[in-house]
Amino acid sequence: MEFTPSDKVQQMATGIFTELARRKRSASRQGIEVIDLSVGSPDLPPPPLVAEKLAASAQHAENYGYALGGTREFHEAVSHFYRRRYGVELDPEQEVLQTMGSQDGLAHLALAVVNPGDYVLIPDPGYPIYEAGVVLAGGQVYPLPLREENGYLPRLDQVPGEIVARTKMMILSYPGNPVPAMADVSFFEEAIRFAKRHNILIVHDFAYSELIFDGRPRLSFMAVPGAREVGIEFNSLSKTFNMAGCRIGYAVGHPGVLRALGTLKSNIDYGVFLPVQQAAAAALMADDRLLEAQVKEYEARRDTLISGLTKVGWQVAKSPATMFVWAPIPAGWTSRELAFALIEQAGVAVVPGDAFGRQGEGYVRIALVQPSGRLAEAVERIGRFLRRRDGLGSQNQP
């Protein structure tokens, strides 16, 4: 039988991570040990209380049935976390919805909100699931360019009127992935006014909410007046508590939007494994010192990488947040050429910026997912590679 994928699947590009994985395997077969700074998967363990709670809960046979959604305990823990960390009061029954990670929620949201032909404004560069979810729903994507000269904030006033008139939803993410930029209250206020004026749902991806550096304040979109009238916010335990494989996250905000997403999910899945929910609730209620220690670790990694790159002639701005560095590449390369050359000639894996959208060309994303010692070794390898290729220092900086 000759098999043809659906039209929607054929619209989806083969993931860059698949290509990077192939090249990493090829390098390994040639005896090159690759330091992998590509995939944003935390290398740190979850807090001990998470494993302890998970192990204890898994001993009870009654926890192996269908969860059928988020437990009251989990929803109240999310509400408590938002009150404690962001000063936001949430109704745990109406304004919290559990998801199987924030990607699960982002992937399914468009199906619950968008009709075929509706436009969705997404950041460019942006996390790939934003576009994929819209494609699956039959919607149309309109990219919002994120440029350094604008502080990586979209210019909402430059979206054409005919697009705005057909727009159902807009996705934002601060601090973001791949661009680790921050937004302030004034930008969110502008976005809320824009959404109210044009009846557009705002979706804020807040997956890196706790990885914010140098004493900068945390800012949940939900803390801005009017936000829950026009939007929702996704968050996750993957990066905050290093529970990526547990697949648990949540959305908060507009009750009507959450009900729609909840209805869709009730026809797709049977909820997160109850021991995982209980471990997640324990993490959300835990002492904040756990989070502070993790921020310091990522800050130290960032500083090791940035200072090292500076010494070898690669000028890269300090990331204000997240587990990523967004690095401009030298003239004479494309993003993919540099990323593939670093794997094959230096044994360091990074992600080409164009994998996240057209505006990502000219950058690579470097993940801080190795200890400082390994990051220092990666910098040494990059330095040797650059010297062999005449270095960054001899070329014009973009």
C-alpha positions as a LaTeX table, in Angstrom:
\begin{tabular}{lrrr}
\hline
Residue & $x$ (\AA) & $y$ (\AA) & $z$ (\AA) \\
\hline
Met1 & 0.00 & 0.00 & 0.00 \\
Glu2 & 1.28 & 3.44 & $-0.87$ \\
Phe3 & 0.78 & 5.75 & 2.10 \\
Thr4 & 0.33 & 9.51 & 1.88 \\
Pro5 & 0.26 & 11.64 & 5.04 \\
Ser6 & $-2.55$ & 14.14 & 5.54 \\
Asp7 & $-2.31$ & 17.57 & 3.98 \\
Lys8 & $-1.83$ & 19.10 & 7.42 \\
Val9 & 1.07 & 16.83 & 8.29 \\
Gln10 & 2.66 & 17.57 & 4.94 \\
Gln11 & 2.58 & 21.29 & 5.82 \\
Met12 & 4.82 & 20.58 & 8.80 \\
Ala13 & 8.54 & 20.75 & 8.22 \\
Thr14 & 10.74 & 17.94 & 9.48 \\
Gly15 & 12.06 & 19.17 & 12.80 \\
Ile16 & 15.51 & 20.70 & 12.89 \\
Phe17 & 16.17 & 18.58 & 15.97 \\
Thr18 & 15.85 & 15.46 & 13.81 \\
Glu19 & 18.52 & 16.82 & 11.46 \\
Leu20 & 20.73 & 17.85 & 14.37 \\
Ala21 & 20.36 & 14.38 & 15.91 \\
Arg22 & 21.45 & 12.80 & 12.61 \\
Arg23 & 24.52 & 15.01 & 12.44 \\
Lys24 & 25.38 & 14.34 & 16.08 \\
Arg25 & 25.23 & 10.58 & 15.43 \\
Ser26 & 27.43 & 11.00 & 12.37 \\
Ala27 & 29.99 & 12.99 & 14.37 \\
Ser28 & 29.96 & 10.35 & 17.10 \\
Arg29 & 30.66 & 7.59 & 14.58 \\
Gln30 & 33.72 & 9.61 & 13.50 \\
Gly31 & 34.97 & 9.63 & 17.08 \\
Ile32 & 33.85 & 13.18 & 17.92 \\
Glu33 & 32.38 & 13.58 & 21.40 \\
Val34 & 29.66 & 16.19 & 21.01 \\
Ile35 & 28.84 & 18.63 & 23.82 \\
Asp36 & 25.11 & 19.01 & 23.28 \\
Leu37 & 23.86 & 22.57 & 23.81 \\
Ser38 & 20.93 & 22.20 & 21.41 \\
Val39 & 17.87 & 20.72 & 23.10 \\
Gly40 & 16.47 & 22.69 & 26.03 \\
Ser41 & 16.09 & 19.66 & 28.29 \\
Pro42 & 17.14 & 20.34 & 31.90 \\
Asp43 & 20.15 & 18.32 & 33.06 \\
Leu44 & 19.50 & 19.14 & 36.71 \\
Pro45 & 17.46 & 16.74 & 38.90 \\
Pro46 & 14.09 & 17.67 & 40.39 \\
Pro47 & 14.01 & 18.60 & 44.07 \\
Pro48 & 14.34 & 15.48 & 46.28 \\
Leu49 & 10.82 & 15.99 & 47.62 \\
Val50 & 9.46 & 15.42 & 44.09 \\
Ala51 & 11.06 & 11.98 & 43.75 \\
Glu52 & 10.09 & 11.10 & 47.31 \\
Lys53 & 6.46 & 12.05 & 46.82 \\
Leu54 & 6.30 & 10.32 & 43.44 \\
Ala55 & 7.77 & 7.10 & 44.82 \\
Ala56 & 5.49 & 7.05 & 47.86 \\
Ser57 & 2.37 & 7.79 & 45.85 \\
Ala58 & 3.22 & 5.14 & 43.28 \\
Gln59 & 2.95 & 2.48 & 46.00 \\
His60 & $-0.83$ & 2.95 & 46.24 \\
Ala61 & $-2.85$ & 0.83 & 43.83 \\
Glu62 & $-5.75$ & 3.29 & 43.78 \\
Asn63 & $-3.53$ & 5.86 & 42.06 \\
Tyr64 & $-3.30$ & 3.80 & 38.85 \\
Gly65 & $-6.78$ & 4.59 & 37.57 \\
Tyr66 & $-7.69$ & 7.34 & 35.13 \\
Ala67 & $-7.15$ & 10.80 & 36.60 \\
Leu68 & $-9.76$ & 12.38 & 34.27 \\
Gly69 & $-8.23$ & 15.83 & 34.77 \\
Gly70 & $-6.44$ & 17.87 & 37.38 \\
Thr71 & $-7.00$ & 17.15 & 41.05 \\
Arg72 & $-8.26$ & 19.74 & 43.49 \\
Glu73 & $-4.91$ & 19.48 & 45.28 \\
Phe74 & $-2.99$ & 20.37 & 42.12 \\
His75 & $-5.27$ & 23.27 & 41.16 \\
Glu76 & $-5.02$ & 24.74 & 44.66 \\
Ala77 & $-1.22$ & 24.36 & 44.57 \\
Val78 & $-1.11$ & 26.33 & 41.28 \\
Ser79 & $-3.30$ & 29.01 & 42.82 \\
His80 & $-1.03$ & 29.19 & 45.87 \\
Phe81 & 2.08 & 29.38 & 43.65 \\
Tyr82 & 0.66 & 32.29 & 41.64 \\
Arg83 & $-0.31$ & 34.16 & 44.79 \\
Arg84 & 3.10 & 33.62 & 46.37 \\
Arg85 & 5.34 & 34.20 & 43.35 \\
Tyr86 & 3.45 & 36.74 & 41.24 \\
Gly87 & 0.87 & 38.34 & 43.53 \\
Val88 & $-1.98$ & 36.94 & 41.41 \\
Glu89 & $-5.20$ & 35.58 & 42.89 \\
Leu90 & $-6.74$ & 32.69 & 40.93 \\
Asp91 & $-9.95$ & 30.74 & 41.41 \\
Pro92 & $-8.60$ & 27.15 & 41.45 \\
Glu93 & $-11.85$ & 25.79 & 40.00 \\
Gln94 & $-12.54$ & 28.28 & 37.23 \\
Glu95 & $-9.18$ & 29.87 & 36.39 \\
Val96 & $-6.78$ & 26.89 & 36.43 \\
Leu97 & $-6.61$ & 24.00 & 33.95 \\
Gln98 & $-4.09$ & 21.20 & 34.11 \\
Thr99 & $-2.29$ & 20.14 & 30.91 \\
Met100 & 0.25 & 17.47 & 30.00 \\
Gly101 & 2.97 & 20.10 & 29.88 \\
Ser102 & 2.63 & 23.54 & 28.35 \\
Gln103 & 3.37 & 22.16 & 24.87 \\
Asp104 & 0.31 & 19.91 & 25.12 \\
Gly105 & $-1.85$ & 22.92 & 25.92 \\
Leu106 & $-0.32$ & 25.07 & 23.19 \\
Ala107 & $-0.68$ & 22.27 & 20.65 \\
His108 & $-4.38$ & 21.77 & 21.38 \\
Leu109 & $-5.49$ & 25.32 & 22.12 \\
Ala110 & $-5.94$ & 26.38 & 18.50 \\
Leu111 & $-8.25$ & 23.39 & 17.95 \\
Ala112 & $-10.44$ & 24.71 & 20.77 \\
Val113 & $-10.39$ & 28.36 & 19.67 \\
Val114 & $-9.51$ & 28.78 & 15.99 \\
Asn115 & $-11.72$ & 28.06 & 12.98 \\
Pro116 & $-10.31$ & 27.32 & 9.51 \\
Gly117 & $-9.20$ & 30.58 & 7.92 \\
Asp118 & $-8.80$ & 32.50 & 11.20 \\
Tyr119 & $-5.46$ & 34.23 & 11.65 \\
Val120 & $-3.17$ & 33.74 & 14.63 \\
Leu121 & $-0.34$ & 36.19 & 15.33 \\
Ile122 & 2.80 & 34.36 & 16.46 \\
Pro123 & 6.28 & 35.59 & 17.37 \\
Asp124 & 9.04 & 35.24 & 14.78 \\
Pro125 & 11.36 & 33.79 & 15.91 \\
Gly126 & 9.20 & 31.65 & 18.14 \\
Tyr127 & 8.77 & 28.18 & 19.57 \\
Pro128 & 7.77 & 25.80 & 16.72 \\
Ile129 & 4.62 & 24.44 & 18.39 \\
Tyr130 & 2.97 & 27.85 & 18.03 \\
Glu131 & 2.77 & 27.45 & 14.27 \\
Ala132 & 2.16 & 23.70 & 14.31 \\
Gly133 & $-0.91$ & 24.04 & 16.52 \\
Val134 & $-2.41$ & 26.63 & 14.18 \\
Val135 & $-1.73$ & 24.47 & 11.13 \\
Leu136 & $-3.49$ & 21.51 & 12.77 \\
Ala137 & $-6.53$ & 23.69 & 13.42 \\
Gly138 & $-6.65$ & 24.92 & 9.83 \\
Gly139 & $-5.81$ & 28.48 & 10.83 \\
Gln140 & $-3.50$ & 30.96 & 9.14 \\
Val141 & $-0.26$ & 32.18 & 10.71 \\
Tyr142 & 0.85 & 35.80 & 10.60 \\
Pro143 & 4.38 & 36.25 & 12.00 \\
Leu144 & 5.20 & 39.10 & 14.37 \\
Pro145 & 8.86 & 40.03 & 13.77 \\
Leu146 & 10.95 & 40.20 & 16.95 \\
Arg147 & 13.92 & 42.44 & 16.23 \\
Glu148 & 16.78 & 43.54 & 18.43 \\
Glu149 & 16.20 & 47.23 & 17.66 \\
Asn150 & 12.69 & 46.93 & 19.15 \\
Gly151 & 13.85 & 45.08 & 22.24 \\
Tyr152 & 12.47 & 41.87 & 20.68 \\
Leu153 & 8.94 & 43.19 & 21.21 \\
Pro154 & 6.47 & 43.02 & 18.29 \\
Arg155 & 5.17 & 46.20 & 16.69 \\
Leu156 & 1.44 & 45.56 & 16.95 \\
Asp157 & 0.69 & 48.82 & 15.13 \\
Gln158 & 2.37 & 47.42 & 12.02 \\
Val159 & 0.05 & 44.43 & 11.60 \\
Pro160 & $-2.06$ & 45.14 & 8.48 \\
Gly161 & $-5.68$ & 46.03 & 9.19 \\
Glu162 & $-7.03$ & 43.29 & 6.94 \\
Ile163 & $-5.07$ & 40.71 & 8.97 \\
Val164 & $-6.18$ & 42.15 & 12.30 \\
Ala165 & $-9.81$ & 41.94 & 11.19 \\
Arg166 & $-9.45$ & 38.19 & 10.69 \\
Thr167 & $-7.29$ & 37.48 & 13.75 \\
Lys168 & $-8.66$ & 35.26 & 16.52 \\
Met169 & $-5.59$ & 34.77 & 18.70 \\
Met170 & $-2.12$ & 36.17 & 19.43 \\
Ile171 & 0.72 & 34.27 & 21.11 \\
Leu172 & 3.36 & 36.05 & 23.19 \\
Ser173 & 6.18 & 34.66 & 25.34 \\
Tyr174 & 8.29 & 36.65 & 27.83 \\
Pro175 & 10.86 & 35.57 & 28.79 \\
Gly176 & 10.88 & 33.73 & 25.50 \\
Asn177 & 12.32 & 30.85 & 23.56 \\
Pro178 & 14.50 & 31.13 & 21.52 \\
Val179 & 14.86 & 34.86 & 22.25 \\
Pro180 & 15.38 & 35.23 & 26.02 \\
Ala181 & 13.94 & 38.75 & 26.11 \\
Met182 & 11.77 & 40.30 & 28.81 \\
Ala183 & 8.62 & 42.39 & 28.49 \\
Asp184 & 7.50 & 45.13 & 30.86 \\
Val185 & 4.09 & 46.17 & 32.14 \\
Ser186 & 3.70 & 48.90 & 29.52 \\
Phe187 & 4.05 & 46.41 & 26.66 \\
Phe188 & 1.51 & 44.04 & 28.20 \\
Glu189 & $-0.86$ & 46.98 & 28.73 \\
Glu190 & $-0.49$ & 47.87 & 25.05 \\
Ala191 & $-1.19$ & 44.26 & 24.07 \\
Ile192 & $-4.31$ & 44.18 & 26.27 \\
Arg193 & $-5.64$ & 47.38 & 24.70 \\
Phe194 & $-4.96$ & 45.92 & 21.24 \\
Ala195 & $-6.76$ & 42.69 & 22.15 \\
Lys196 & $-9.80$ & 44.48 & 23.57 \\
Arg197 & $-10.05$ & 46.79 & 20.58 \\
His198 & $-9.99$ & 43.91 & 18.08 \\
Asn199 & $-11.53$ & 41.07 & 20.14 \\
Ile200 & $-8.35$ & 38.95 & 20.04 \\
Leu201 & $-7.38$ & 36.28 & 22.57 \\
Ile202 & $-3.87$ & 36.71 & 24.02 \\
Val203 & $-1.99$ & 33.53 & 24.90 \\
His204 & 1.11 & 34.07 & 27.00 \\
Asp205 & 3.68 & 31.25 & 27.19 \\
Phe206 & 5.38 & 31.67 & 30.58 \\
Ala207 & 7.37 & 28.42 & 30.68 \\
Tyr208 & 10.56 & 30.19 & 31.86 \\
Ser209 & 8.85 & 32.17 & 34.58 \\
Glu210 & 11.39 & 31.35 & 37.29 \\
Leu211 & 14.63 & 31.45 & 35.30 \\
Ile212 & 15.10 & 35.22 & 35.52 \\
Phe213 & 18.53 & 36.63 & 36.32 \\
Asp214 & 20.38 & 39.52 & 37.94 \\
Gly215 & 17.58 & 40.32 & 40.40 \\
Arg216 & 15.10 & 41.28 & 37.70 \\
Pro217 & 11.46 & 41.09 & 38.82 \\
Arg218 & 9.19 & 38.27 & 37.69 \\
Leu219 & 6.16 & 39.46 & 35.73 \\
Ser220 & 3.20 & 37.22 & 35.02 \\
Phe221 & 0.88 & 38.46 & 32.30 \\
Met222 & $-1.96$ & 37.67 & 34.71 \\
Ala223 & $-0.63$ & 40.33 & 37.10 \\
Val224 & $-1.44$ & 43.09 & 34.61 \\
Pro225 & $-4.92$ & 44.63 & 34.98 \\
Gly226 & $-7.29$ & 43.39 & 32.29 \\
Ala227 & $-5.18$ & 40.37 & 31.34 \\
Arg228 & $-7.61$ & 37.68 & 32.40 \\
Glu229 & $-10.40$ & 39.44 & 30.51 \\
Val230 & $-8.61$ & 38.85 & 27.21 \\
Gly231 & $-6.14$ & 36.05 & 27.79 \\
Ile232 & $-4.66$ & 32.98 & 29.35 \\
Glu233 & $-1.15$ & 32.05 & 30.43 \\
Phe234 & 0.60 & 28.68 & 30.11 \\
Asn235 & 3.19 & 27.53 & 32.60 \\
Ser236 & 4.98 & 24.28 & 33.25 \\
Leu237 & 6.92 & 22.32 & 35.84 \\
Ser238 & 9.41 & 21.16 & 33.20 \\
Lys239 & 11.94 & 23.98 & 33.57 \\
Thr240 & 10.98 & 25.39 & 36.96 \\
Phe241 & 11.26 & 22.07 & 38.80 \\
Asn242 & 13.17 & 19.93 & 36.25 \\
Met243 & 10.18 & 17.64 & 35.75 \\
Ala244 & 10.28 & 17.67 & 31.94 \\
Gly245 & 9.67 & 13.94 & 31.53 \\
Cys246 & 6.70 & 14.00 & 33.90 \\
Arg247 & 4.68 & 16.00 & 31.35 \\
Ile248 & 2.67 & 18.25 & 33.61 \\
Gly249 & 1.79 & 21.93 & 33.28 \\
Tyr250 & $-1.21$ & 24.22 & 33.39 \\
Ala251 & $-3.05$ & 27.17 & 31.93 \\
Val252 & $-4.56$ & 29.99 & 33.97 \\
Gly253 & $-6.79$ & 32.94 & 33.19 \\
His254 & $-9.98$ & 33.46 & 31.17 \\
Pro255 & $-12.51$ & 30.84 & 32.41 \\
Gly256 & $-14.34$ & 30.55 & 29.09 \\
Val257 & $-11.15$ & 29.79 & 27.16 \\
Leu258 & $-10.08$ & 27.24 & 29.77 \\
Arg259 & $-13.46$ & 25.53 & 29.58 \\
Ala260 & $-13.16$ & 25.24 & 25.81 \\
Leu261 & $-9.68$ & 23.76 & 26.06 \\
Gly262 & $-10.81$ & 21.48 & 28.88 \\
Thr263 & $-13.71$ & 20.21 & 26.78 \\
Leu264 & $-11.37$ & 19.41 & 23.92 \\
Lys265 & $-8.88$ & 17.65 & 26.19 \\
Ser266 & $-11.65$ & 15.58 & 27.78 \\
Asn267 & $-12.13$ & 14.03 & 24.35 \\
Ile268 & $-8.40$ & 13.40 & 23.85 \\
Asp269 & $-6.78$ & 12.26 & 27.09 \\
Tyr270 & $-7.54$ & 10.89 & 30.55 \\
Gly271 & $-5.40$ & 13.18 & 32.65 \\
Val272 & $-1.92$ & 13.08 & 34.18 \\
Phe273 & $-0.86$ & 10.06 & 36.28 \\
Leu274 & $-2.03$ & 10.79 & 39.83 \\
Pro275 & 1.37 & 10.27 & 41.52 \\
Val276 & 2.83 & 12.85 & 39.11 \\
Gln277 & 0.06 & 15.29 & 40.05 \\
Gln278 & 0.78 & 14.78 & 43.73 \\
Ala279 & 4.52 & 15.26 & 43.25 \\
Ala280 & 3.85 & 18.40 & 41.20 \\
Ala281 & 1.59 & 19.82 & 43.89 \\
Ala282 & 4.33 & 19.22 & 46.46 \\
Ala283 & 6.83 & 21.05 & 44.25 \\
Leu284 & 4.54 & 24.05 & 43.81 \\
Met285 & 4.09 & 24.31 & 47.57 \\
Ala286 & 7.80 & 23.88 & 48.37 \\
Asp287 & 10.21 & 26.39 & 49.91 \\
Asp288 & 11.23 & 29.12 & 47.45 \\
Arg289 & 14.88 & 28.59 & 48.29 \\
Leu290 & 14.82 & 25.64 & 45.87 \\
Leu291 & 14.01 & 28.03 & 43.04 \\
Glu292 & 16.58 & 30.61 & 44.13 \\
Ala293 & 19.37 & 28.01 & 44.09 \\
Gln294 & 18.44 & 26.96 & 40.56 \\
Val295 & 18.47 & 30.54 & 39.29 \\
Lys296 & 21.97 & 31.02 & 40.69 \\
Glu297 & 23.15 & 27.87 & 38.92 \\
Tyr298 & 21.84 & 29.03 & 35.54 \\
Glu299 & 23.24 & 32.53 & 36.10 \\
Ala300 & 26.67 & 31.02 & 36.74 \\
Arg301 & 26.41 & 28.93 & 33.57 \\
Arg302 & 25.36 & 31.95 & 31.53 \\
Asp303 & 28.29 & 33.98 & 32.86 \\
Thr304 & 30.75 & 31.17 & 32.12 \\
Leu305 & 29.53 & 30.88 & 28.54 \\
Ile306 & 29.28 & 34.60 & 27.78 \\
Ser307 & 32.64 & 35.52 & 29.30 \\
Gly308 & 34.30 & 32.62 & 27.50 \\
Leu309 & 32.80 & 33.53 & 24.13 \\
Thr310 & 33.90 & 37.13 & 24.63 \\
Lys311 & 37.49 & 35.98 & 25.19 \\
Val312 & 37.52 & 34.05 & 21.92 \\
Gly313 & 36.13 & 37.03 & 20.02 \\
Trp314 & 32.42 & 36.21 & 19.86 \\
Gln315 & 30.49 & 39.14 & 21.31 \\
Val316 & 27.16 & 37.91 & 22.70 \\
Ala317 & 24.76 & 39.82 & 24.96 \\
Lys318 & 23.98 & 38.46 & 28.41 \\
Ser319 & 20.65 & 36.69 & 28.53 \\
Pro320 & 18.34 & 38.31 & 31.09 \\
Ala321 & 16.43 & 35.05 & 31.58 \\
Thr322 & 15.76 & 31.43 & 30.49 \\
Met323 & 18.19 & 28.59 & 29.84 \\
Phe324 & 19.21 & 29.96 & 26.44 \\
Val325 & 21.65 & 32.38 & 24.85 \\
Trp326 & 20.64 & 34.01 & 21.55 \\
Ala327 & 23.90 & 34.60 & 19.72 \\
Pro328 & 24.38 & 36.67 & 16.53 \\
Ile329 & 26.60 & 34.88 & 14.02 \\
Pro330 & 29.45 & 36.36 & 11.99 \\
Ala331 & 29.13 & 37.64 & 8.46 \\
Gly332 & 29.77 & 35.05 & 5.80 \\
Trp333 & 27.75 & 32.27 & 7.41 \\
Thr334 & 24.14 & 31.22 & 7.48 \\
Ser335 & 22.71 & 29.98 & 10.76 \\
Arg336 & 22.59 & 26.39 & 9.54 \\
Glu337 & 26.07 & 26.46 & 8.06 \\
Leu338 & 27.53 & 27.60 & 11.37 \\
Ala339 & 25.46 & 25.20 & 13.48 \\
Phe340 & 26.37 & 22.19 & 11.34 \\
Ala341 & 30.05 & 23.21 & 11.17 \\
Leu342 & 30.20 & 23.50 & 14.97 \\
Ile343 & 28.94 & 19.92 & 15.32 \\
Glu344 & 31.20 & 18.45 & 12.67 \\
Gln345 & 34.36 & 20.45 & 13.32 \\
Ala346 & 34.15 & 21.52 & 16.98 \\
Gly347 & 31.94 & 18.85 & 18.55 \\
Val348 & 29.48 & 21.43 & 19.92 \\
Ala349 & 25.77 & 21.27 & 19.06 \\
Val350 & 23.65 & 24.44 & 18.92 \\
Val351 & 20.41 & 25.22 & 17.08 \\
Pro352 & 20.32 & 27.45 & 13.97 \\
Gly353 & 18.08 & 30.44 & 14.54 \\
Asp354 & 16.11 & 30.03 & 11.33 \\
Ala355 & 14.57 & 26.87 & 12.82 \\
Phe356 & 12.38 & 29.26 & 14.82 \\
Gly357 & 11.28 & 31.50 & 11.95 \\
Arg358 & 12.61 & 33.76 & 9.21 \\
Gln359 & 13.72 & 36.42 & 11.68 \\
Gly360 & 15.96 & 33.86 & 13.38 \\
Glu361 & 18.37 & 33.80 & 10.47 \\
Gly362 & 21.65 & 35.34 & 11.59 \\
Tyr363 & 21.53 & 33.77 & 15.06 \\
Val364 & 22.07 & 30.48 & 16.85 \\
Arg365 & 20.45 & 29.36 & 20.09 \\
Ile366 & 22.77 & 27.94 & 22.74 \\
Ala367 & 21.22 & 26.02 & 25.65 \\
Leu368 & 22.73 & 26.22 & 29.14 \\
Val369 & 22.05 & 22.54 & 29.79 \\
Gln370 & 25.56 & 21.48 & 30.81 \\
Pro371 & 27.55 & 22.25 & 33.97 \\
Ser372 & 29.87 & 25.25 & 33.89 \\
Gly373 & 32.91 & 23.02 & 33.38 \\
Arg374 & 31.45 & 21.51 & 30.22 \\
Leu375 & 30.39 & 24.95 & 28.98 \\
Ala376 & 33.96 & 26.16 & 29.45 \\
Glu377 & 35.17 & 23.17 & 27.43 \\
Ala378 & 32.62 & 23.97 & 24.72 \\
Val379 & 33.96 & 27.52 & 24.55 \\
Glu380 & 37.52 & 26.21 & 24.17 \\
Arg381 & 36.41 & 24.04 & 21.25 \\
Ile382 & 34.57 & 26.94 & 19.66 \\
Gly383 & 37.64 & 29.11 & 20.11 \\
Arg384 & 39.85 & 26.58 & 18.31 \\
Phe385 & 37.27 & 26.29 & 15.53 \\
Leu386 & 37.15 & 30.06 & 15.10 \\
Arg387 & 40.92 & 30.37 & 14.98 \\
Arg388 & 41.03 & 27.75 & 12.25 \\
Arg389 & 38.36 & 29.67 & 10.34 \\
Asp390 & 40.07 & 33.04 & 10.96 \\
Gly391 & 37.79 & 33.72 & 13.91 \\
Leu392 & 34.94 & 36.03 & 14.56 \\
Gly393 & 37.23 & 38.86 & 15.46 \\
Ser394 & 38.38 & 39.34 & 11.87 \\
Gln395 & 34.85 & 39.64 & 10.51 \\
Asn396 & 32.24 & 42.35 & 10.80 \\
Gln397 & 29.82 & 41.78 & 13.61 \\
Pro398 & 26.13 & 41.72 & 12.56 \\
\hline
\end{tabular}
